């Protein structure tokens, strides 16, 4: 895979809207057959980058190549090589399932003799066999999602762009959707996906984290988890949670603390030394601790650590 021509190649890409820099000199590559995760909070520049790569938006400067084509100069040719699915689902709710499939087959210039075969494939993949005549608007979100994915793949593109495709979808449907994505990648399709669900990011072979238009980290999930959190991590289960978080911010050897579900993740200098000190410290502040133990960082910990660090860096520059 390392010697393959990248499916997506981006170098020093910039996109400005007036004085606002939405994408700020970002660079990365995605390889054939790779599930490539593009992560970041809302407003980080993910969707703007995807729109550029799909030939829907011209870059201000920099280089972007998709399937060996320049997105700025060959946008029409790029669109024939890609499939695209957004969080909004690009289906027509007032059309029947089969009508949506035929419509998108026409949009993607699928030869008419093979449309029935491709339509059967989509129905099978989406689990909609026997529901061809159902109005698309009556389908549950999970079914719509799989139908939209099938429609995006009707022309068998080598590259698939998914822009937060599982937003608002239930956990079971999300898992089924990711099983489909892995099948696509196994068949050699490059899957470029944006998401803000950190558990979904674990499914990706490689990740790029973007924040305020800049790339702040890249690597495999394991690489990011091993290098991004500066210190060691403790899980603290205690009551009351809000007061405990406030107290821990100034606790001995505490570098950072954040609420995760019904517990707090605390970054400390040395976990072995911090456990007894923090147990005593919390008790002194009338915090009842039920568990405090070292844990491995999750991608969410990485995400919080990197974005917090970046935000602090921006604030320091403003002060100067």
Buried (B, 14 or more C-beta within 10 A) or exposed (E): EEEEEBBBBBEEBBBBEEEEBBBBBBBBBBBBBBBBBBBBEEEBBBBBBBBBBBBBBEBBEBBBBBBEBBBBEBBEBBBBBBBBBBBEBEBBEEBBBBBBBBBBBEEBEBEEEEBEEBBEBBBEBBEBEEBBEBBBEEBEEBBBBBBBBBBBBBBEBBBBBBBBBBBEBEEEBBBBBBEBBEEBBEEEBBBBBBBBBBBBBBBBBBBBBBBBBBBBBBBEBEBBBEEBBEBBBBBBBBEEBEBBBEBBEEBEBBBBBBEBEEBBBBBBEEBEEBBEBBBEBBEEEEBEBEEBEBBEBBBBBBBBBBBEBBEEEEEEEEEE
